[in-house]
Amino acid sequence: MRWLITGGGGMLAADTLDRTAATGEPVLALGRQELDLCDKRAVRDFVSAYRPRVVINCAAWTAVDDAETREAEALAVNGHAVHWLAEACDLAGARLVHVSTDYVFDGDGSRPYREDSPTGPVNAYGRTKLAGERAALEHGHYVVRTAWLYGAHGPNFVRTMIRLAGERPTVDVVDDQRGQPTWTADLADFLVRLAQSALPAGVYHGTSAGETTWCGLAKEIFMLLGADAARVRPVPAATFPRPARRPANSVLAHTRWAPIRHWQEALHAAWPVLTGTAVTGQGPDAASTTRPEAKAGPQCSVA
């Protein structure tokens, strides 16, 4: 099997590159400089020439607040580009696994959102990601919704909290938004296993099991640091007004395939790589950072 990863060396793409390279099969990860996904002809020509069996699309416009005033640009990356990529995969006989987001839901519900729950994004970013989902599904491919990602290869909430714990006596963190913190290494394994499976195309939810708030996650991080969790102070989201509205409920149900392990278990497993004490070469559970026989493009935003 030959793999192609879009999104270059971004946080999720980097861990997906690790996971696919560990199969011993050919894999190529490309950033925007090597392949502009908004160029229909370039996408078609490259996929036709490289002939991957699986394309995992980790590339996306992820500047949520900027998308409110630049929706057309976000749509080009999150919507139109997915259409070009799906068409190219059809022509090459490749399977596309497209990464999407919890932001396709309005977040107003009290229960976890199922794969078949009605969508209703409340911001421009969510609308553009929903357009990408529809493009992938229209061509009979796979969509994996995920949320609250953190990892070793890019900026994220967990690493920010680790830094702030050493800089501030107290930290105010939103406590009225719920979700599922998900380690990118776990999600990468989920994506690869889905691509290798005989499961039918469609929508899958790739998040950790369980749920918490941003404040709950921050308190867990402080405890892992050996710091006083009481230094994390719960505040409402209204304390930090943002241009784009965020869903209050980002919890996703897993009715089509089993969820990733519980978010607390995953965070504890990820801790060595997040704090720079990882042991390499022992797989995701040991926070491996080994990349045998892999090629990576430059850093690129990921979903």
C-alpha contacts under 8 A as a table, 3 or more apart, distances in Angstrom:
res1	aa1	res2	aa2	distance
1	M	25	E	6.06
1	M	26	P	7.11
1	M	52	P	7.36
1	M	53	R	5.71
1	M	54	V	7.57
2	R	25	E	6.19
2	R	26	P	5.03
2	R	27	V	5.95
2	R	51	R	7.55
2	R	52	P	4.71
2	R	53	R	5.22
2	R	54	V	6.62
3	W	20	T	7.37
3	W	25	E	7.55
3	W	26	P	6.19
3	W	27	V	4.52
3	W	28	L	6.37
3	W	52	P	5.28
3	W	53	R	6.12
3	W	54	V	5.08
3	W	55	V	6.00
3	W	56	I	7.76
4	L	27	V	5.78
4	L	28	L	5.03
4	L	29	A	5.89
4	L	30	L	7.76
4	L	52	P	6.02
4	L	54	V	6.31
4	L	55	V	4.71
4	L	56	I	6.34
5	I	8	G	7.04
5	I	13	A	6.73
5	I	16	T	7.73
5	I	17	L	7.24
5	I	27	V	7.56
5	I	28	L	6.16
5	I	29	A	4.47
5	I	30	L	6.36
5	I	55	V	5.79
5	I	56	I	4.90
5	I	57	N	5.99
5	I	58	C	6.87
6	T	13	A	7.21
6	T	29	A	5.82
6	T	30	L	5.26
6	T	31	G	6.36
6	T	55	V	7.53
6	T	56	I	6.42
6	T	57	N	4.96
6	T	58	C	5.44
6	T	59	A	5.46
7	G	10	G	6.06
7	G	13	A	5.89
7	G	29	A	7.22
7	G	30	L	6.23
7	G	31	G	5.19
7	G	32	R	7.16
7	G	57	N	6.76
7	G	58	C	4.84
7	G	59	A	3.79
7	G	60	A	7.24
7	G	299	Q	7.58
7	G	300	C	5.22
7	G	301	S	6.50
7	G	302	V	6.12
8	G	13	A	6.09
8	G	14	A	7.30
8	G	29	A	5.22
8	G	30	L	4.40
8	G	31	G	3.72
8	G	32	R	7.21
8	G	59	A	7.56
8	G	296	A	6.06
8	G	297	G	4.56
8	G	298	P	5.42
8	G	299	Q	5.60
8	G	300	C	5.40
9	G	13	A	5.65
9	G	14	A	4.95
9	G	29	A	7.33
9	G	30	L	7.73
9	G	31	G	6.91
9	G	153	H	7.96
9	G	296	A	6.00
9	G	297	G	5.70
9	G	298	P	5.25
9	G	299	Q	4.22
9	G	300	C	5.88
10	G	13	A	5.12
10	G	14	A	5.68
10	G	153	H	6.65
10	G	154	G	6.68
10	G	298	P	7.80
10	G	299	Q	4.89
10	G	300	C	4.68
10	G	301	S	5.59
10	G	302	V	5.85
11	M	14	A	5.46
11	M	15	D	6.77
11	M	150	Y	7.85
11	M	151	G	6.29
11	M	152	A	7.00
11	M	153	H	4.55
11	M	154	G	5.00
11	M	184	T	7.09
11	M	301	S	7.72
11	M	302	V	6.66
12	L	15	D	5.38
12	L	16	T	6.10
12	L	58	C	6.69
12	L	151	G	7.58
12	L	153	H	7.79
12	L	184	T	5.30
12	L	185	A	7.42
12	L	187	L	7.83
12	L	188	A	6.85
12	L	302	V	6.36
12	L	303	A	7.72
13	A	16	T	4.90
13	A	17	L	5.94
13	A	29	A	7.51
13	A	58	C	5.79
13	A	188	A	7.91
13	A	302	V	7.22
14	A	17	L	5.07
14	A	18	D	6.41
14	A	153	H	6.80
14	A	296	A	7.85
15	D	18	D	4.97
15	D	19	R	6.25
15	D	153	H	7.99
15	D	184	T	6.39
15	D	185	A	5.25
15	D	188	A	5.95
16	T	19	R	5.03
16	T	20	T	6.09
16	T	185	A	7.10
16	T	188	A	4.54
16	T	189	D	7.19
16	T	191	L	7.84
16	T	192	V	7.65
17	L	20	T	5.28
17	L	21	A	5.87
17	L	27	V	7.37
17	L	28	L	7.86
17	L	29	A	6.80
17	L	291	R	7.27
17	L	294	A	7.06
17	L	296	A	7.69
18	D	21	A	5.24
18	D	22	A	6.22
18	D	289	T	7.05
18	D	290	T	6.49
18	D	291	R	5.04
18	D	292	P	7.75
18	D	294	A	7.77
19	R	22	A	5.25
19	R	23	T	7.06
19	R	185	A	7.87
19	R	188	A	6.49
19	R	189	D	6.29
19	R	192	V	7.34
20	T	23	T	5.42
20	T	24	G	7.52
20	T	25	E	7.19
20	T	27	V	6.69
20	T	192	V	6.86
21	A	24	G	5.56
21	A	25	E	6.38
21	A	26	P	7.15
21	A	27	V	6.26
21	A	291	R	6.16
21	A	292	P	5.91
21	A	293	E	6.47
21	A	294	A	5.78
22	A	25	E	7.75
22	A	291	R	7.20
22	A	292	P	6.72
24	G	292	P	7.86
24	G	293	E	7.69
26	P	293	E	7.78
26	P	294	A	7.64
27	V	294	A	6.14
27	V	295	K	7.12
28	L	294	A	6.64
28	L	295	K	5.43
28	L	296	A	6.60
29	A	295	K	6.09
29	A	296	A	4.79
29	A	297	G	5.78
30	L	33	Q	7.86
30	L	34	E	5.82
30	L	35	L	6.41
30	L	296	A	6.22
30	L	297	G	4.60
30	L	298	P	7.40
31	G	34	E	5.57
31	G	35	L	6.27
31	G	36	D	7.93
31	G	296	A	7.87
31	G	297	G	4.77
31	G	298	P	5.34
31	G	299	Q	6.68
31	G	300	C	5.94
32	R	35	L	5.05
32	R	36	D	5.00
32	R	37	L	7.23
32	R	298	P	7.80
32	R	300	C	7.03
33	Q	36	D	6.65
33	Q	297	G	7.94
33	Q	298	P	7.62
34	E	297	G	7.20
35	L	42	A	7.06
35	L	43	V	6.97
35	L	46	F	7.97
36	D	39	D	5.54
36	D	42	A	7.05
36	D	43	V	7.19
37	L	40	K	6.90
37	L	42	A	7.55
37	L	43	V	5.93
37	L	77	V	7.11
37	L	81	A	5.21
37	L	82	V	7.80
37	L	84	W	7.46
37	L	85	L	7.22
38	C	43	V	7.92
38	C	76	A	6.34
38	C	77	V	6.24
38	C	80	H	6.97
38	C	81	A	4.88
38	C	84	W	7.66
39	D	42	A	5.34
39	D	43	V	6.21
39	D	81	A	7.63
40	K	43	V	5.27
40	K	44	R	6.23
40	K	81	A	7.42
40	K	84	W	5.40
40	K	85	L	7.86
41	R	44	R	5.13
41	R	45	D	6.03
42	A	45	D	5.18
42	A	46	F	5.99
43	V	46	F	5.32
43	V	47	V	6.12
43	V	84	W	6.80
43	V	85	L	6.38
43	V	88	A	6.71
44	R	47	V	5.47
44	R	48	S	5.99
44	R	84	W	7.29
44	R	85	L	7.28
44	R	87	E	7.62
44	R	88	A	4.74
45	D	48	S	5.12
45	D	49	A	6.12
46	F	49	A	5.13
46	F	50	Y	6.00
47	V	50	Y	5.20
47	V	51	R	5.48
47	V	52	P	6.89
47	V	88	A	6.22
47	V	89	C	6.96
47	V	92	A	6.76
48	S	51	R	5.31
48	S	88	A	7.10
48	S	91	L	7.33
48	S	92	A	5.57
51	R	92	A	5.98
51	R	94	A	7.44
52	P	55	V	6.65
52	P	92	A	7.65
52	P	94	A	6.08
53	R	93	G	7.06
53	R	94	A	4.55
53	R	95	R	6.14
54	V	94	A	5.31
54	V	95	R	4.69
54	V	96	L	5.91
54	V	97	V	7.46
54	V	195	A	6.92
55	V	89	C	7.67
55	V	94	A	6.87
55	V	95	R	6.16
55	V	96	L	4.83
55	V	97	V	6.16
56	I	96	L	6.01
56	I	97	V	4.78
56	I	98	H	6.02
56	I	99	V	7.66
56	I	191	L	7.74
57	N	96	L	7.32
57	N	97	V	6.19
57	N	98	H	4.87
57	N	99	V	6.09
58	C	98	H	7.03
58	C	99	V	5.91
58	C	302	V	5.28
58	C	303	A	6.22
59	A	77	V	7.91
59	A	300	C	6.92
59	A	301	S	6.16
59	A	302	V	4.93
59	A	303	A	6.67
60	A	77	V	5.91
60	A	78	N	5.48
60	A	301	S	5.98
60	A	302	V	5.16
60	A	303	A	5.55
61	W	64	V	7.97
61	W	74	A	5.47
61	W	77	V	5.99
61	W	78	N	6.15
61	W	125	Y	7.98
61	W	301	S	6.54
61	W	302	V	7.24
61	W	303	A	7.45
62	T	125	Y	7.39
62	T	301	S	6.42
62	T	302	V	6.60
62	T	303	A	6.09
63	A	66	D	5.40
63	A	67	A	6.23
63	A	125	Y	7.84
64	V	67	A	5.36
64	V	68	E	7.27
64	V	124	A	7.59
64	V	125	Y	5.45
64	V	244	A	6.68
65	D	68	E	5.65
65	D	69	T	7.96
65	D	125	Y	7.95
65	D	242	R	7.03
65	D	243	P	5.45
65	D	244	A	5.11
66	D	69	T	5.84
66	D	70	R	6.06
67	A	70	R	4.64
67	A	71	E	4.76
67	A	73	E	7.68
67	A	74	A	5.94
67	A	124	A	5.70
67	A	125	Y	5.68
68	E	71	E	5.85
68	E	123	N	6.99
68	E	124	A	5.34
68	E	125	Y	7.31
68	E	243	P	6.98
68	E	244	A	6.41
70	R	73	E	5.53
70	R	74	A	6.43
71	E	74	A	4.98
71	E	75	L	5.92
71	E	124	A	5.96
71	E	125	Y	7.34
71	E	128	T	7.49
72	A	75	L	5.01
72	A	76	A	6.25
73	E	76	A	5.18
73	E	77	V	6.81
74	A	77	V	5.43
74	A	78	N	5.91
74	A	79	G	7.82
74	A	125	Y	7.03
74	A	128	T	6.46
75	L	78	N	5.02
75	L	79	G	4.89
75	L	80	H	6.42
75	L	128	T	4.81
75	L	129	K	7.65
75	L	131	A	7.61
76	A	79	G	5.64
76	A	80	H	4.90
76	A	81	A	5.99
77	V	80	H	6.23
77	V	81	A	5.16
77	V	82	V	7.36
78	N	81	A	6.35
78	N	82	V	6.49
78	N	128	T	5.47
78	N	129	K	5.31
78	N	131	A	7.15
78	N	132	G	5.45
79	G	82	V	5.43
79	G	83	H	6.62
79	G	128	T	5.62
79	G	129	K	6.32
79	G	130	L	7.57
79	G	131	A	4.83
79	G	132	G	3.98
79	G	133	E	7.73
79	G	135	A	7.09
80	H	83	H	5.11
80	H	84	W	6.49
80	H	131	A	7.84
80	H	132	G	7.00
80	H	135	A	7.90
81	A	84	W	5.10
81	A	85	L	6.13
81	A	132	G	7.83
82	V	85	L	4.98
82	V	86	A	5.98
82	V	98	H	7.90
82	V	132	G	5.44
82	V	135	A	6.29
82	V	136	A	6.55
83	H	86	A	5.14
83	H	87	E	6.19
83	H	132	G	6.98
83	H	135	A	5.01
83	H	136	A	6.56
84	W	87	E	5.18
84	W	88	A	6.17
85	L	88	A	5.06
85	L	89	C	6.14
86	A	89	C	5.05
86	A	90	D	6.22
86	A	96	L	6.60
86	A	135	A	7.23
86	A	136	A	5.86
86	A	139	H	6.31
86	A	141	H	7.51
87	E	90	D	5.08
87	E	91	L	6.43
87	E	139	H	7.23
88	A	91	L	5.19
88	A	92	A	6.25
89	C	92	A	5.05
89	C	93	G	5.77
89	C	94	A	4.67
89	C	95	R	6.46
89	C	96	L	6.57
90	D	93	G	5.16
90	D	94	A	6.27
90	D	95	R	7.89
90	D	139	H	7.49
91	L	94	A	7.79
95	R	141	H	6.50
95	R	142	Y	7.85
95	R	195	A	7.44
96	L	136	A	7.62
96	L	141	H	5.46
96	L	142	Y	6.09
97	V	141	H	6.58
97	V	142	Y	4.72
97	V	143	V	5.90
97	V	144	V	7.11
97	V	191	L	7.34
97	V	195	A	6.94
98	H	133	E	7.52
98	H	136	A	7.01
98	H	141	H	7.86
98	H	142	Y	5.99
98	H	143	V	4.82
98	H	144	V	6.13
99	V	143	V	5.90
99	V	144	V	4.90
99	V	145	R	5.98
99	V	146	T	7.26
99	V	303	A	6.57
100	S	129	K	6.27
100	S	130	L	7.79
100	S	132	G	7.83
100	S	133	E	6.85
100	S	143	V	6.49
100	S	144	V	5.65
100	S	145	R	4.40
100	S	146	T	6.27
100	S	303	A	6.52
101	T	104	V	6.29
101	T	126	G	7.61
101	T	129	K	7.07
101	T	144	V	7.75
101	T	145	R	4.54
101	T	146	T	4.98
101	T	147	A	5.87
101	T	303	A	7.01
102	D	105	F	6.03
102	D	145	R	6.08
102	D	146	T	6.07
102	D	147	A	5.71
102	D	250	S	5.77
102	D	251	V	7.77
102	D	252	L	7.30
103	Y	106	D	7.00
103	Y	107	G	7.80
103	Y	121	P	5.97
103	Y	122	V	7.70
103	Y	123	N	7.94
103	Y	125	Y	7.49
103	Y	126	G	4.76
103	Y	129	K	7.87
103	Y	246	R	7.69
103	Y	247	P	6.78
103	Y	250	S	7.49
104	V	119	T	5.65
104	V	120	G	5.98
104	V	121	P	4.56
104	V	122	V	7.90
104	V	126	G	4.79
104	V	127	R	6.64
104	V	129	K	6.80
104	V	130	L	5.67
105	F	113	Y	7.85
105	F	118	P	7.50
105	F	119	T	4.80
105	F	120	G	4.88
105	F	121	P	4.92
105	F	122	V	7.48
105	F	126	G	7.68
105	F	247	P	7.39
105	F	250	S	7.85
106	D	109	G	7.71
106	D	119	T	7.07
106	D	120	G	5.08
106	D	121	P	4.95
106	D	122	V	5.44
106	D	247	P	5.75
107	G	246	R	7.79
107	G	247	P	4.08
107	G	248	A	5.02
107	G	249	N	4.33
107	G	250	S	5.92
108	D	247	P	6.89
108	D	248	A	6.32
108	D	249	N	6.27
109	G	112	P	7.69
109	G	113	Y	7.89
109	G	249	N	6.64
110	S	249	N	7.03
111	R	251	V	7.61
112	P	249	N	7.73
112	P	250	S	7.57
112	P	251	V	4.85
112	P	252	L	4.81
112	P	253	A	5.03
113	Y	117	S	5.86
113	Y	250	S	7.83
113	Y	251	V	6.39
113	Y	252	L	4.71
113	Y	253	A	5.36
114	R	117	S	5.00
114	R	252	L	6.21
114	R	253	A	4.84
114	R	254	H	6.69
114	R	255	T	6.75
115	E	203	V	5.95
115	E	204	Y	6.24
115	E	205	H	6.67
115	E	252	L	7.90
115	E	253	A	7.13
115	E	254	H	7.35
115	E	255	T	7.13
115	E	256	R	7.59
116	D	203	V	7.93
121	P	124	A	7.69
121	P	126	G	4.97
121	P	127	R	5.63
121	P	130	L	7.82
122	V	126	G	6.75
122	V	127	R	7.64
122	V	245	R	6.47
122	V	246	R	7.51
122	V	247	P	7.54
123	N	126	G	5.44
123	N	127	R	6.45
123	N	244	A	5.75
123	N	245	R	6.06
123	N	246	R	7.64
124	A	127	R	5.03
124	A	128	T	6.25
124	A	244	A	7.65
125	Y	128	T	5.26
125	Y	129	K	6.24
126	G	129	K	5.12
126	G	130	L	6.08
127	R	130	L	5.11
127	R	131	A	6.35
128	T	131	A	5.07
128	T	132	G	6.54
129	K	132	G	5.02
129	K	133	E	6.35
130	L	133	E	4.97
130	L	134	R	6.27
131	A	134	R	5.20
131	A	135	A	6.30
132	G	135	A	5.08
132	G	136	A	6.31
133	E	136	A	5.27
133	E	137	L	6.12
133	E	143	V	6.26
134	R	137	L	5.13
134	R	138	E	5.84
135	A	138	E	5.18
135	A	139	H	6.61
136	A	139	H	5.44
136	A	140	G	6.52
136	A	141	H	5.31
136	A	142	Y	6.71
136	A	143	V	6.92
137	L	140	G	4.89
137	L	141	H	5.30
137	L	142	Y	6.69
137	L	143	V	7.21
137	L	201	A	7.87
137	L	202	G	6.33
138	E	141	H	7.63
140	G	201	A	6.11
140	G	202	G	7.14
141	H	201	A	5.21
141	H	202	G	6.29
142	Y	201	A	4.91
142	Y	202	G	4.90
142	Y	203	V	6.08
142	Y	204	Y	7.61
143	V	201	A	7.93
143	V	202	G	6.00
143	V	203	V	4.71
143	V	204	Y	6.13
144	V	191	L	7.78
144	V	203	V	5.92
144	V	204	Y	4.82
144	V	205	H	5.46
144	V	206	G	5.93
145	R	203	V	7.45
145	R	204	Y	6.35
145	R	205	H	4.88
145	R	206	G	5.79
145	R	207	T	7.72
146	T	149	L	7.59
146	T	182	T	7.78
146	T	205	H	6.18
146	T	206	G	5.03
146	T	207	T	5.30
147	A	179	G	7.32
147	A	180	Q	6.57
147	A	181	P	6.87
147	A	182	T	6.70
147	A	207	T	6.41
147	A	250	S	7.32
148	W	179	G	6.95
148	W	180	Q	6.22
148	W	181	P	4.79
148	W	182	T	5.86
149	L	156	N	7.31
149	L	181	P	6.07
149	L	182	T	4.91
149	L	183	W	5.84
149	L	184	T	6.11
150	Y	154	G	7.93
150	Y	155	P	7.86
150	Y	156	N	5.39
150	Y	157	F	6.73
150	Y	158	V	6.33
150	Y	159	R	7.87
150	Y	181	P	7.31
150	Y	182	T	6.34
150	Y	183	W	5.24
150	Y	184	T	5.99
151	G	154	G	6.60
151	G	156	N	7.20
151	G	183	W	5.75
151	G	184	T	5.38
151	G	185	A	7.18
151	G	270	A	7.79
151	G	274	L	6.89
152	A	273	V	6.31
152	A	274	L	5.41
155	P	159	R	6.70
155	P	160	T	7.33
156	N	159	R	5.66
156	N	160	T	6.22
157	F	160	T	5.00
157	F	161	M	6.17
158	V	161	M	5.21
158	V	162	I	6.33
158	V	218	A	7.41
158	V	221	I	7.16
159	R	162	I	5.03
159	R	163	R	6.33
159	R	274	L	7.04
160	T	163	R	5.16
160	T	164	L	6.16
161	M	164	L	4.99
161	M	165	A	5.96
161	M	218	A	6.45
161	M	221	I	7.13
161	M	222	F	7.86
162	I	165	A	5.35
162	I	166	G	7.02
162	I	221	I	7.03
162	I	222	F	7.48
162	I	225	L	7.69
163	R	166	G	5.56
163	R	167	E	6.60
164	L	167	E	4.85
164	L	168	R	5.76
164	L	171	V	7.38
165	A	168	R	5.96
165	A	169	P	7.42
165	A	170	T	7.83
165	A	171	V	7.74
165	A	222	F	6.98
165	A	227	A	7.67
168	R	171	V	6.74
169	P	231	R	6.60
170	T	231	R	4.56
170	T	232	V	5.83
170	T	233	R	7.01
171	V	231	R	6.30
171	V	232	V	4.95
171	V	233	R	6.01
172	D	232	V	5.94
172	D	233	R	4.72
172	D	234	P	5.95
172	D	235	V	6.21
173	V	214	W	6.40
173	V	215	C	5.04
173	V	218	A	7.44
173	V	232	V	6.71
173	V	233	R	6.09
173	V	234	P	5.32
173	V	235	V	5.77
174	V	177	Q	6.76
174	V	213	T	7.36
174	V	214	W	5.68
174	V	215	C	5.61
174	V	234	P	5.83
174	V	235	V	4.93
174	V	236	P	5.28
174	V	237	A	5.26
174	V	239	T	8.00
175	D	178	R	7.74
175	D	213	T	5.43
175	D	214	W	5.89
175	D	215	C	5.01
175	D	216	G	7.35
175	D	234	P	5.25
175	D	235	V	5.68
175	D	236	P	5.83
175	D	237	A	7.24
176	D	213	T	6.69
176	D	235	V	7.69
176	D	236	P	5.67
176	D	237	A	6.42
176	D	248	A	6.55
177	Q	213	T	5.54
177	Q	214	W	6.75
177	Q	237	A	7.39
177	Q	247	P	7.11
177	Q	248	A	4.35
177	Q	249	N	5.90
177	Q	250	S	7.50
178	R	211	E	6.65
178	R	212	T	5.49
178	R	213	T	4.43
178	R	214	W	7.04
178	R	248	A	6.18
178	R	249	N	5.04
178	R	250	S	5.79
178	R	251	V	6.47
179	G	211	E	5.38
179	G	212	T	5.71
179	G	213	T	6.14
179	G	214	W	7.82
179	G	249	N	6.40
179	G	250	S	4.62
179	G	251	V	4.66
179	G	252	L	7.85
180	Q	207	T	6.25
180	Q	208	S	5.71
180	Q	209	A	6.85
180	Q	210	G	6.51
180	Q	211	E	4.85
180	Q	212	T	6.40
180	Q	250	S	7.36
180	Q	251	V	6.11
180	Q	252	L	7.83
180	Q	263	W	6.59
181	P	207	T	7.37
181	P	208	S	6.45
181	P	211	E	7.61
181	P	212	T	7.86
181	P	217	L	7.65
181	P	263	W	5.76
182	T	186	D	7.27
182	T	187	L	7.09
182	T	207	T	5.59
182	T	208	S	5.25
182	T	263	W	6.35
182	T	266	A	7.50
183	W	186	D	5.37
183	W	187	L	6.40
183	W	208	S	7.91
183	W	266	A	6.55
183	W	267	L	7.02
183	W	270	A	7.13
184	T	187	L	4.89
184	T	188	A	5.93
185	A	188	A	5.04
185	A	189	D	6.38
185	A	284	P	6.23
185	A	287	A	7.74
186	D	189	D	5.20
186	D	190	F	6.31
186	D	260	I	6.90
186	D	266	A	7.72
186	D	284	P	7.10
187	L	190	F	4.86
187	L	191	L	6.17
187	L	206	G	6.35
187	L	207	T	7.17
187	L	260	I	7.56
188	A	191	L	5.12
188	A	192	V	6.28
189	D	192	V	5.23
189	D	193	R	6.10
190	F	193	R	5.25
190	F	194	L	6.09
190	F	206	G	6.84
190	F	260	I	7.45
191	L	194	L	5.16
191	L	195	A	6.17
192	V	195	A	5.05
192	V	196	Q	6.22
193	R	196	Q	5.07
193	R	197	S	6.04
194	L	197	S	5.07
194	L	198	A	7.95
194	L	199	L	7.16
204	Y	254	H	7.47
204	Y	256	R	6.38
204	Y	257	W	7.02
205	H	252	L	6.64
205	H	253	A	7.02
205	H	254	H	5.85
205	H	256	R	7.92
205	H	257	W	7.72
205	H	259	P	7.48
206	G	254	H	7.96
206	G	259	P	6.50
206	G	260	I	6.80
207	T	252	L	7.24
207	T	259	P	6.26
207	T	260	I	5.90
208	S	259	P	5.94
208	S	260	I	4.48
208	S	261	R	5.45
208	S	262	H	5.33
208	S	263	W	5.09
208	S	266	A	7.78
209	A	259	P	5.69
209	A	260	I	5.90
209	A	261	R	5.60
209	A	262	H	4.28
209	A	263	W	5.90
210	G	262	H	5.64
210	G	263	W	6.30
211	E	251	V	6.75
211	E	263	W	7.37
212	T	215	C	7.93
212	T	216	G	5.62
212	T	217	L	6.51
213	T	216	G	4.91
213	T	217	L	6.21
214	W	217	L	5.10
214	W	218	A	6.17
215	C	218	A	5.02
215	C	219	K	6.19
215	C	232	V	7.01
215	C	233	R	7.42
215	C	234	P	5.91
216	G	219	K	5.16
216	G	220	E	6.35
217	L	220	E	5.14
217	L	221	I	6.33
218	A	221	I	5.03
218	A	222	F	6.26
218	A	232	V	6.85
219	K	222	F	5.08
219	K	223	M	6.24
219	K	229	A	4.87
219	K	230	A	7.58
219	K	232	V	6.13
220	E	223	M	5.10
220	E	224	L	6.28
220	E	229	A	7.37
220	E	264	Q	7.98
221	I	224	L	5.10
221	I	225	L	6.30
222	F	225	L	4.99
222	F	226	G	6.30
222	F	227	A	5.00
222	F	228	D	6.44
222	F	229	A	5.39
223	M	226	G	4.97
223	M	227	A	5.51
223	M	228	D	6.60
223	M	229	A	5.89
224	L	227	A	7.43
224	L	268	H	7.91
228	D	231	R	5.80
229	A	232	V	5.70
230	A	233	R	6.81
235	V	239	T	6.65
236	P	239	T	5.71
237	A	240	F	5.69
237	A	241	P	7.13
238	A	241	P	5.50
242	R	245	R	6.78
247	P	250	S	6.13
254	H	257	W	5.90
254	H	258	A	6.06
254	H	259	P	5.80
255	T	258	A	7.36
261	R	265	E	6.76
261	R	266	A	6.44
262	H	265	E	5.37
262	H	266	A	6.25
263	W	266	A	5.04
263	W	267	L	6.06
264	Q	267	L	5.09
264	Q	268	H	6.25
265	E	268	H	5.26
265	E	269	A	6.28
266	A	269	A	5.04
266	A	270	A	6.05
267	L	270	A	5.00
267	L	271	W	5.99
268	H	271	W	5.15
269	A	272	P	7.12
269	A	285	D	6.07
269	A	286	A	6.91
269	A	287	A	6.97
270	A	273	V	5.70
270	A	274	L	6.24
270	A	285	D	7.72
270	A	286	A	7.84
270	A	287	A	5.89
271	W	274	L	5.04
271	W	275	T	6.04
272	P	275	T	5.27
272	P	276	G	5.88
272	P	277	T	4.61
272	P	278	A	4.58
272	P	279	V	7.79
272	P	287	A	6.85
273	V	276	G	5.07
273	V	277	T	5.80
273	V	278	A	4.50
273	V	279	V	7.98
273	V	287	A	5.63
273	V	288	S	7.84
274	L	277	T	7.77
274	L	278	A	7.97
275	T	278	A	7.82
278	A	286	A	7.03
278	A	287	A	5.89
278	A	288	S	6.94
278	A	289	T	7.82
279	V	282	Q	7.07
279	V	286	A	6.24
279	V	287	A	6.74
279	V	288	S	6.39
279	V	289	T	7.99
280	T	283	G	7.72
280	T	286	A	7.20
280	T	287	A	6.92
280	T	288	S	4.45
280	T	289	T	5.37
280	T	290	T	5.90
281	G	286	A	7.94
281	G	288	S	5.28
281	G	289	T	6.83
281	G	290	T	5.48
282	Q	285	D	7.35
282	Q	286	A	5.43
282	Q	287	A	7.41
282	Q	288	S	5.66
283	G	286	A	5.59
283	G	287	A	6.45
283	G	288	S	5.04
284	P	287	A	4.78
284	P	288	S	5.42
285	D	288	S	7.51
291	R	294	A	5.84
